[in-house]
Amino acid sequence: MWLIILAFAAIIATAIWYTQAENDKYLLKYLSLILWGTTIMVLVDHVVPYLMEGGGEFFDVSIEATILSGVMLVVGLAVWEGALLLKDPKGVIYKRNRS
């Protein structure tokens, strides 16, 4: 489930970023890179044991795997939001400090 949910989120984030690429003030490219990096990490995490064990179950479709993929997605969104707050594209945070 991790791989499916994270790949789906990465595809959606990339599509949204691509349509807004000229004016990427919300750093959607970072969100896309975070999600694709996580997806590749999970893919490797699935492929290596699959090849080492000689087959078996590739996708873990359990409630724990679904919860873990949700947690990984939330952490990726939190990292993106932290970068967004540091960049402050609308000048909300830094404008208050200057006044």
N, CA, C and O atoms as a printed pandas DataFrame, in Angstrom:
     atom_number atom_name residue_name chain_id  residue_number  x_coord  y_coord  z_coord
0              1         N          MET        A               1    0.813   -1.196    0.000
1              2        CA          MET        A               1    0.000    0.000    0.000
2              3         C          MET        A               1    0.852    1.253    0.000
3              4         O          MET        A               1    0.467    2.267   -0.583
4              5         N          TRP        A               2    2.020    1.192    0.656
5              6        CA          TRP        A               2    2.860    2.379    0.717
6              7         C          TRP        A               2    3.156    2.880   -0.682
7              8         O          TRP        A               2    2.990    4.058   -1.000
8              9         N          LEU        A               3    3.598    1.946   -1.505
9             10        CA          LEU        A               3    4.025    2.307   -2.855
10            11         C          LEU        A               3    2.880    2.877   -3.670
11            12         O          LEU        A               3    3.068    3.854   -4.395
12            13         N          ILE        A               4    1.722    2.299   -3.569
13            14        CA          ILE        A               4    0.567    2.761   -4.357
14            15         C          ILE        A               4    0.142    4.166   -3.943
15            16         O          ILE        A               4   -0.040    5.036   -4.794
16            17         N          ILE        A               5   -0.016    4.388   -2.648
17            18        CA          ILE        A               5   -0.491    5.689   -2.164
18            19         C          ILE        A               5    0.537    6.777   -2.417
19            20         O          ILE        A               5    0.180    7.867   -2.865
20            21         N          LEU        A               6    1.803    6.508   -2.142
21            22        CA          LEU        A               6    2.829    7.530   -2.349
22            23         C          LEU        A               6    3.048    7.826   -3.828
23            24         O          LEU        A               6    3.265    8.980   -4.198
24            25         N          ALA        A               7    2.996    6.808   -4.674
25            26        CA          ALA        A               7    3.137    7.054   -6.112
26            27         C          ALA        A               7    1.961    7.868   -6.637
27            28         O          ALA        A               7    2.142    8.760   -7.466
28            29         N          PHE        A               8    0.767    7.567   -6.161
29            30        CA          PHE        A               8   -0.409    8.325   -6.568
30            31         C          PHE        A               8   -0.296    9.787   -6.130
31            32         O          PHE        A               8   -0.614   10.690   -6.903
32            33         N          ALA        A               9    0.153   10.025   -4.899
33            34        CA          ALA        A               9    0.330   11.391   -4.409
34            35         C          ALA        A               9    1.425   12.114   -5.194
35            36         O          ALA        A               9    1.288   13.301   -5.489
36            37         N          ALA        A              10    2.509   11.412   -5.534
37            38        CA          ALA        A              10    3.594   12.023   -6.300
38            39         C          ALA        A              10    3.134   12.397   -7.703
39            40         O          ALA        A              10    3.510   13.448   -8.223
40            41         N          ILE        A              11    2.329   11.547   -8.311
41            42        CA          ILE        A              11    1.810   11.851   -9.650
42            43         C          ILE        A              11    0.898   13.071   -9.609
43            44         O          ILE        A              11    0.984   13.935  -10.481
44            45         N          ILE        A              12    0.038   13.151   -8.618
45            46        CA          ILE        A              12   -0.864   14.301   -8.497
46            47         C          ILE        A              12   -0.073   15.583   -8.233
47            48         O          ILE        A              12   -0.341   16.613   -8.851
48            49         N          ALA        A              13    0.905   15.524   -7.316
49            50        CA          ALA        A              13    1.713   16.707   -7.018
50            51         C          ALA        A              13    2.504   17.160   -8.241
51            52         O          ALA        A              13    2.643   18.360   -8.478
52            53         N          THR        A              14    3.021   16.219   -9.013
53            54        CA          THR        A              14    3.769   16.569  -10.217
54            55         C          THR        A              14    2.860   17.203  -11.266
55            56         O          THR        A              14    3.249   18.167  -11.925
56            57         N          ALA        A              15    1.670   16.672  -11.420
57            58        CA          ALA        A              15    0.729   17.249  -12.390
58            59         C          ALA        A              15    0.334   18.661  -11.997
59            60         O          ALA        A              15    0.259   19.542  -12.853
60            61         N          ILE        A              16    0.082   18.886  -10.729
61            62        CA          ILE        A              16   -0.277   20.236  -10.267
62            63         C          ILE        A              16    0.903   21.179  -10.440
63            64         O          ILE        A              16    0.730   22.308  -10.900
64            65         N          TRP        A              17    2.095   20.730  -10.080
65            66        CA          TRP        A              17    3.275   21.570  -10.245
66            67         C          TRP        A              17    3.503   21.909  -11.720
67            68         O          TRP        A              17    3.832   23.046  -12.056
68            69         N          TYR        A              18    3.326   20.922  -12.593
69            70        CA          TYR        A              18    3.576   21.147  -14.013
70            71         C          TYR        A              18    2.626   22.193  -14.592
71            72         O          TYR        A              18    3.019   22.975  -15.458
72            73         N          THR        A              19    1.392   22.214  -14.126
73            74        CA          THR        A              19    0.463   23.224  -14.633
74            75         C          THR        A              19    0.768   24.611  -14.074
75            76         O          THR        A              19    0.390   25.618  -14.674
76            77         N          GLN        A              20    1.446   24.670  -12.932
77            78        CA          GLN        A              20    1.774   25.949  -12.296
78            79         C          GLN        A              20    3.268   26.257  -12.334
79            80         O          GLN        A              20    3.741   27.069  -11.538
80            81         N          ALA        A              21    4.018   25.637  -13.230
81            82        CA          ALA        A              21    5.487   25.715  -13.218
82            83         C          ALA        A              21    6.015   27.130  -13.461
83            84         O          ALA        A              21    7.076   27.480  -12.944
84            85         N          GLU        A              22    5.308   27.943  -14.227
85            86        CA          GLU        A              22    5.800   29.291  -14.498
86            87         C          GLU        A              22    5.813   30.145  -13.239
87            88         O          GLU        A              22    6.699   30.982  -13.061
88            89         N          ASN        A              23    4.848   29.940  -12.379
89            90        CA          ASN        A              23    4.733   30.721  -11.154
90            91         C          ASN        A              23    4.660   29.747   -9.971
91            92         O          ASN        A              23    3.583   29.491   -9.432
92            93         N          ASP        A              24    5.799   29.218   -9.585
93            94        CA          ASP        A              24    5.838   28.198   -8.535
94            95         C          ASP        A              24    6.117   28.845   -7.182
95            96         O          ASP        A              24    7.085   28.493   -6.508
96            97         N          LYS        A              25    5.269   29.789   -6.791
97            98        CA          LYS        A              25    5.517   30.474   -5.527
98            99         C          LYS        A              25    5.169   29.622   -4.318
99           100         O          LYS        A              25    5.580   29.951   -3.205
100          101         N          TYR        A              26    4.425   28.539   -4.500
101          102        CA          TYR        A              26    4.098   27.660   -3.387
102          103         C          TYR        A              26    5.013   26.439   -3.313
103          104         O          TYR        A              26    4.710   25.479   -2.605
104          105         N          LEU        A              27    6.117   26.470   -4.034
105          106        CA          LEU        A              27    7.159   25.442   -3.982
106          107         C          LEU        A              27    6.623   24.035   -4.214
107          108         O          LEU        A              27    7.006   23.094   -3.519
108          109         N          LEU        A              28    5.747   23.900   -5.184
109          110        CA          LEU        A              28    5.207   22.585   -5.510
110          111         C          LEU        A              28    6.278   21.664   -6.082
111          112         O          LEU        A              28    6.136   20.442   -6.033
112          113         N          LYS        A              29    7.346   22.241   -6.622
113          114        CA          LYS        A              29    8.445   21.398   -7.103
114          115         C          LYS        A              29    9.094   20.664   -5.934
115          116         O          LYS        A              29    9.513   19.518   -6.092
116          117         N          TYR        A              30    9.187   21.293   -4.771
117          118        CA          TYR        A              30    9.730   20.621   -3.592
118          119         C          TYR        A              30    8.823   19.493   -3.132
119          120         O          TYR        A              30    9.289   18.408   -2.783
120          121         N          LEU        A              31    7.523   19.761   -3.135
121          122        CA          LEU        A              31    6.577   18.717   -2.743
122          123         C          LEU        A              31    6.674   17.529   -3.688
123          124         O          LEU        A              31    6.656   16.378   -3.252
124          125         N          SER        A              32    6.775   17.809   -4.967
125          126        CA          SER        A              32    6.898   16.750   -5.957
126          127         C          SER        A              32    8.179   15.940   -5.743
127          128         O          SER        A              32    8.159   14.711   -5.803
128          129         N          LEU        A              33    9.279   16.628   -5.497
129          130        CA          LEU        A              33   10.553   15.932   -5.268
130          131         C          LEU        A              33   10.530   15.120   -3.981
131          132         O          LEU        A              33   11.068   14.014   -3.939
132          133         N          ILE        A              34    9.917   15.651   -2.939
133          134        CA          ILE        A              34    9.813   14.913   -1.680
134          135         C          ILE        A              34    9.019   13.632   -1.890
135          136         O          ILE        A              34    9.430   12.561   -1.444
136          137         N          LEU        A              35    7.884   13.743   -2.568
137          138        CA          LEU        A              35    7.034   12.573   -2.769
138          139         C          LEU        A              35    7.676   11.558   -3.714
139          140         O          LEU        A              35    7.566   10.354   -3.481
140          141         N          TRP        A              36    8.346   12.020   -4.778
141          142        CA          TRP        A              36    9.015   11.082   -5.674
142          143         C          TRP        A              36   10.194   10.403   -4.982
143          144         O          TRP        A              36   10.436    9.216   -5.199
144          145         N          GLY        A              37   10.929   11.143   -4.150
145          146        CA          GLY        A              37   12.020   10.533   -3.400
146          147         C          GLY        A              37   11.523    9.458   -2.445
147          148         O          GLY        A              37   12.135    8.398   -2.314
148          149         N          THR        A              38   10.411    9.740   -1.783
149          150        CA          THR        A              38    9.819    8.755   -0.882
150          151         C          THR        A              38    9.307    7.547   -1.657
151          152         O          THR        A              38    9.449    6.411   -1.205
152          153         N          THR        A              39    8.716    7.787   -2.815
153          154        CA          THR        A              39    8.215    6.690   -3.637
154          155         C          THR        A              39    9.348    5.789   -4.111
155          156         O          THR        A              39    9.218    4.565   -4.089
156          157         N          ILE        A              40   10.449    6.381   -4.536
157          158        CA          ILE        A              40   11.603    5.587   -4.970
158          159         C          ILE        A              40   12.187    4.804   -3.799
159          160         O          ILE        A              40   12.587    3.651   -3.957
160          161         N          MET        A              41   12.237    5.432   -2.622
161          162        CA          MET        A              41   12.738    4.740   -1.437
162          163         C          MET        A              41   11.875    3.517   -1.112
163          164         O          MET        A              41   12.397    2.446   -0.805
164          165         N          VAL        A              42   10.564    3.684   -1.180
165          166        CA          VAL        A              42    9.650    2.577   -0.884
166          167         C          VAL        A              42    9.735    1.512   -1.972
167          168         O          VAL        A              42    9.639    0.323   -1.670
168          169         N          LEU        A              43    9.912    1.910   -3.228
169          170        CA          LEU        A              43   10.061    0.947   -4.307
170          171         C          LEU        A              43   11.286    0.060   -4.080
171          172         O          LEU        A              43   11.214   -1.159   -4.232
172          173         N          VAL        A              44   12.396    0.672   -3.720
173          174        CA          VAL        A              44   13.599   -0.104   -3.425
174          175         C          VAL        A              44   13.364   -0.998   -2.212
175          176         O          VAL        A              44   13.826   -2.138   -2.174
176          177         N          ASP        A              45   12.643   -0.472   -1.222
177          178        CA          ASP        A              45   12.336   -1.254   -0.027
178          179         C          ASP        A              45   11.474   -2.474   -0.352
179          180         O          ASP        A              45   11.534   -3.475    0.361
180          181         N          HIS        A              46   10.675   -2.404   -1.414
181          182        CA          HIS        A              46    9.858   -3.548   -1.831
182          183         C          HIS        A              46   10.605   -4.486   -2.774
183          184         O          HIS        A              46   10.458   -5.705   -2.681
184          185         N          VAL        A              47   11.400   -3.932   -3.675
185          186        CA          VAL        A              47   12.064   -4.742   -4.701
186          187         C          VAL        A              47   13.168   -5.615   -4.111
187          188         O          VAL        A              47   13.280   -6.788   -4.466
188          189         N          VAL        A              48   13.976   -5.064   -3.224
189          190        CA          VAL        A              48   15.114   -5.820   -2.693
190          191         C          VAL        A              48   14.662   -7.076   -1.946
191          192         O          VAL        A              48   15.173   -8.154   -2.250
192          193         N          PRO        A              49   13.737   -7.001   -0.990
193          194        CA          PRO        A              49   13.298   -8.258   -0.351
194          195         C          PRO        A              49   12.590   -9.207   -1.315
195          196         O          PRO        A              49   12.688  -10.426   -1.175
196          197         N          TYR        A              50   11.877   -8.648   -2.290
197          198        CA          TYR        A              50   11.198   -9.487   -3.282
198          199         C          TYR        A              50   12.204  -10.311   -4.065
199          200         O          TYR        A              50   11.986  -11.499   -4.302
200          201         N          LEU        A              51   13.300   -9.692   -4.466
201          202        CA          LEU        A              51   14.329  -10.403   -5.214
202          203         C          LEU        A              51   15.150  -11.337   -4.323
203          204         O          LEU        A              51   15.542  -12.420   -4.758
204          205         N          MET        A              52   15.409  -10.930   -3.093
205          206        CA          MET        A              52   16.214  -11.747   -2.173
206          207         C          MET        A              52   15.473  -13.012   -1.747
207          208         O          MET        A              52   16.085  -14.063   -1.558
208          209         N          GLU        A              53   14.148  -12.903   -1.596
209          210        CA          GLU        A              53   13.361  -14.048   -1.154
210          211         C          GLU        A              53   12.868  -14.898   -2.322
211          212         O          GLU        A              53   12.276  -15.957   -2.115
212          213         N          GLY        A              54   13.108  -14.442   -3.537
213          214        CA          GLY        A              54   12.713  -15.210   -4.708
214          215         C          GLY        A              54   11.231  -15.172   -5.002
215          216         O          GLY        A              54   10.641  -16.192   -5.360
216          217         N          GLY        A              55   10.630  -14.025   -4.858
217          218        CA          GLY        A              55    9.195  -13.891   -5.142
218          219         C          GLY        A              55    8.407  -13.681   -3.873
219          220         O          GLY        A              55    8.941  -13.256   -2.849
220          221         N          GLY        A              56    7.147  -13.980   -3.955
221          222        CA          GLY        A              56    6.282  -13.799   -2.788
222          223         C          GLY        A              56    5.385  -12.589   -2.963
223          224         O          GLY        A              56    5.044  -12.197   -4.079
224          225         N          GLU        A              57    5.017  -12.015   -1.846
225          226        CA          GLU        A              57    4.092  -10.879   -1.850
226          227         C          GLU        A              57    4.856   -9.581   -2.072
227          228         O          GLU        A              57    5.783   -9.265   -1.325
228          229         N          PHE        A              58    4.467   -8.826   -3.103
229          230        CA          PHE        A              58    5.132   -7.558   -3.400
230          231         C          PHE        A              58    4.444   -6.399   -2.709
231          232         O          PHE        A              58    5.112   -5.527   -2.153
232          233         N          PHE        A              59    3.113   -6.373   -2.734
233          234        CA          PHE        A              59    2.350   -5.314   -2.083
234          235         C          PHE        A              59    1.783   -5.823   -0.769
235          236         O          PHE        A              59    1.161   -6.884   -0.718
236          237         N          ASP        A              60    2.000   -5.062    0.287
237          238        CA          ASP        A              60    1.426   -5.394    1.590
238          239         C          ASP        A              60    0.129   -4.608    1.729
239          240         O          ASP        A              60    0.145   -3.394    1.931
240          241         N          VAL        A              61   -0.986   -5.308    1.621
241          242        CA          VAL        A              61   -2.296   -4.650    1.682
242          243         C          VAL        A              61   -2.906   -4.959    3.050
243          244         O          VAL        A              61   -3.801   -5.793    3.181
244          245         N          SER        A              62   -2.396   -4.266    4.053
245          246        CA          SER        A              62   -2.920   -4.431    5.400
246          247         C          SER        A              62   -3.254   -3.064    5.967
247          248         O          SER        A              62   -2.888   -2.039    5.391
248          249         N          ILE        A              63   -3.935   -3.051    7.073
249          250        CA          ILE        A              63   -4.305   -1.777    7.699
250          251         C          ILE        A              63   -3.063   -1.055    8.215
251          252         O          ILE        A              63   -3.008    0.174    8.191
252          253         N          GLU        A              64   -2.060   -1.812    8.683
253          254        CA          GLU        A              64   -0.823   -1.196    9.161
254          255         C          GLU        A              64   -0.079   -0.503    8.024
255          256         O          GLU        A              64    0.452    0.594    8.199
256          257         N          ALA        A              65   -0.042   -1.146    6.860
257          258        CA          ALA        A              65    0.628   -0.552    5.702
258          259         C          ALA        A              65   -0.106    0.701    5.241
259          260         O          ALA        A              65    0.529    1.670    4.825
260          261         N          THR        A              66   -1.423    0.691    5.309
261          262        CA          THR        A              66   -2.204    1.865    4.927
262          263         C          THR        A              66   -1.959    3.019    5.897
263          264         O          THR        A              66   -1.806    4.166    5.477
264          265         N          ILE        A              67   -1.921    2.716    7.180
265          266        CA          ILE        A              67   -1.655    3.754    8.179
266          267         C          ILE        A              67   -0.245    4.299    8.013
267          268         O          ILE        A              67   -0.033    5.508    8.106
268          269         N          LEU        A              68    0.717    3.422    7.770
269          270        CA          LEU        A              68    2.098    3.865    7.579
270          271         C          LEU        A              68    2.231    4.750    6.344
271          272         O          LEU        A              68    2.965    5.737    6.375
272          273         N          SER        A              69    1.541    4.418    5.267
273          274        CA          SER        A              69    1.612    5.261    4.076
274          275         C          SER        A              69    0.975    6.613    4.341
275          276         O          SER        A              69    1.445    7.624    3.821
276          277         N          GLY        A              70   -0.076    6.653    5.132
277          278        CA          GLY        A              70   -0.678    7.933    5.513
278          279         C          GLY        A              70    0.261    8.765    6.362
279          280         O          GLY        A              70    0.352    9.980    6.187
280          281         N          VAL        A              71    0.963    8.115    7.284
281          282        CA          VAL        A              71    1.925    8.822    8.124
282          283         C          VAL        A              71    3.076    9.363    7.280
283          284         O          VAL        A              71    3.519   10.493    7.484
284          285         N          MET        A              72    3.561    8.562    6.335
285          286        CA          MET        A              72    4.644    9.016    5.462
286          287         C          MET        A              72    4.203   10.194    4.604
287          288         O          MET        A              72    4.982   11.116    4.358
288          289         N          LEU        A              73    2.971   10.164    4.155
289          290        CA          LEU        A              73    2.435   11.270    3.365
290          291         C          LEU        A              73    2.320   12.535    4.202
291          292         O          LEU        A              73    2.646   13.621    3.724
292          293         N          VAL        A              74    1.866   12.412    5.428
293          294        CA          VAL        A              74    1.742   13.569    6.321
294          295         C          VAL        A              74    3.116   14.154    6.643
295          296         O          VAL        A              74    3.269   15.375    6.691
296          297         N          VAL        A              75    4.112   13.303    6.864
297          298        CA          VAL        A              75    5.461   13.796    7.137
298          299         C          VAL        A              75    6.018   14.541    5.917
299          300         O          VAL        A              75    6.639   15.593    6.064
300          301         N          GLY        A              76    5.800   14.003    4.727
301          302        CA          GLY        A              76    6.238   14.702    3.514
302          303         C          GLY        A              76    5.562   16.049    3.354
303          304         O          GLY        A              76    6.206   17.029    2.981
304          305         N          LEU        A              77    4.272   16.104    3.632
305          306        CA          LEU        A              77    3.554   17.376    3.568
306          307         C          LEU        A              77    4.045   18.349    4.634
307          308         O          LEU        A              77    4.100   19.554    4.389
308          309         N          ALA        A              78    4.402   17.846    5.810
309          310        CA          ALA        A              78    4.917   18.708    6.873
310          311         C          ALA        A              78    6.278   19.298    6.503
311          312         O          ALA        A              78    6.543   20.468    6.778
312          313         N          VAL        A              79    7.136   18.494    5.884
313          314        CA          VAL        A              79    8.435   19.005    5.436
314          315         C          VAL        A              79    8.236   20.073    4.367
315          316         O          VAL        A              79    8.911   21.102    4.383
316          317         N          TRP        A              80    7.313   19.833    3.442
317          318        CA          TRP        A              80    7.016   20.821    2.401
318          319         C          TRP        A              80    6.462   22.100    3.023
319          320         O          TRP        A              80    6.831   23.202    2.617
320          321         N          GLU        A              81    5.583   21.954    4.001
321          322        CA          GLU        A              81    5.016   23.142    4.644
322          323         C          GLU        A              81    6.081   23.919    5.405
323          324         O          GLU        A              81    6.041   25.148    5.447
324          325         N          GLY        A              82    7.034   23.211    6.010
325          326        CA          GLY        A              82    8.145   23.891    6.674
326          327         C          GLY        A              82    8.972   24.696    5.685
327          328         O          GLY        A              82    9.345   25.834    5.973
328          329         N          ALA        A              83    9.262   24.125    4.529
329          330        CA          ALA        A              83    9.994   24.864    3.494
330          331         C          ALA        A              83    9.181   26.051    3.002
331          332         O          ALA        A              83    9.732   27.116    2.721
332          333         N          LEU        A              84    7.880   25.867    2.899
333          334        CA          LEU        A              84    7.010   26.951    2.459
334          335         C          LEU        A              84    6.988   28.079    3.479
335          336         O          LEU        A              84    7.005   29.251    3.103
336          337         N          LEU        A              85    6.951   27.746    4.755
337          338        CA          LEU        A              85    6.976   28.782    5.789
338          339         C          LEU        A              85    8.308   29.521    5.819
339          340         O          LEU        A              85    8.340   30.729    6.056
340          341         N          LEU        A              86    9.404   28.810    5.583
341          342        CA          LEU        A              86   10.709   29.466    5.536
342          343         C          LEU        A              86   10.823   30.402    4.341
343          344         O          LEU        A              86   11.404   31.482    4.451
344          345         N          LYS        A              87   10.280   30.003    3.216
345          346        CA          LYS        A              87   10.328   30.841    2.013
346          347         C          LYS        A              87    9.372   32.023    2.132
347          348         O          LYS        A              87    9.695   33.122    1.683
348          349         N          ASP        A              88    8.206   31.814    2.727
349          350        CA          ASP        A              88    7.175   32.825    2.940
350          351         C          ASP        A              88    6.860   33.592    1.653
351          352         O          ASP        A              88    7.173   34.778    1.548
352          353         N          PRO        A              89    6.234   32.915    0.662
353          354        CA          PRO        A              89    6.018   33.535   -0.640
354          355         C          PRO        A              89    5.101   34.762   -0.622
355          356         O          PRO        A              89    5.242   35.632   -1.482
356          357         N          LYS        A              90    4.186   34.856    0.311
357          358        CA          LYS        A              90    3.295   36.014    0.370
358          359         C          LYS        A              90    3.801   37.092    1.323
359          360         O          LYS        A              90    3.183   38.150    1.436
360          361         N          GLY        A              91    4.892   36.846    1.997
361          362        CA          GLY        A              91    5.462   37.833    2.894
362          363         C          GLY        A              91    4.665   38.061    4.162
363          364         O          GLY        A              91    4.751   39.134    4.758
364          365         N          VAL        A              92    3.909   37.097    4.577
365          366        CA          VAL        A              92    3.054   37.266    5.755
366          367         C          VAL        A              92    3.856   37.255    7.038
367          368         O          VAL        A              92    3.638   38.100    7.906
368          369         N          ILE        A              93    4.779   36.317    7.181
369          370        CA          ILE        A              93    5.547   36.178    8.417
370          371         C          ILE        A              93    6.548   37.311    8.560
371          372         O          ILE        A              93    6.628   37.935    9.618
372          373         N          TYR        A              94    7.300   37.582    7.526
373          374        CA          TYR        A              94    8.338   38.595    7.616
374          375         C          TYR        A              94    7.773   40.002    7.632
375          376         O          TYR        A              94    8.408   40.906    8.176
376          377         N          LYS        A              95    6.599   40.217    7.053
377          378        CA          LYS        A              95    5.967   41.520    7.073
378          379         C          LYS        A              95    5.566   41.894    8.500
379          380         O          LYS        A              95    5.714   43.048    8.901
380          381         N          ARG        A              96    5.061   40.928    9.267
381          382        CA          ARG        A              96    4.663   41.190   10.649
382          383         C          ARG        A              96    5.872   41.544   11.512
383          384         O          ARG        A              96    5.776   42.401   12.391
384          385         N          ASN        A              97    7.006   40.891   11.268
385          386        CA          ASN        A              97    8.181   41.155   12.071
386          387         C          ASN        A              97    8.772   42.535   11.779
387          388         O          ASN        A              97    9.383   43.136   12.663
388          389         N          ARG        A              98    8.607   43.039   10.583
389          390        CA          ARG        A              98    9.164   44.345   10.216
390          391         C          ARG        A              98    8.315   45.492   10.734
391          392         O          ARG        A              98    8.833   46.593   10.927
392          393         N          SER        A              99    7.054   45.275   10.959
393          394        CA          SER        A              99    6.154   46.361   11.378
394          395         C          SER        A              99    6.361   46.751   12.816
395          396         O          SER        A              99    5.682   47.648   13.316
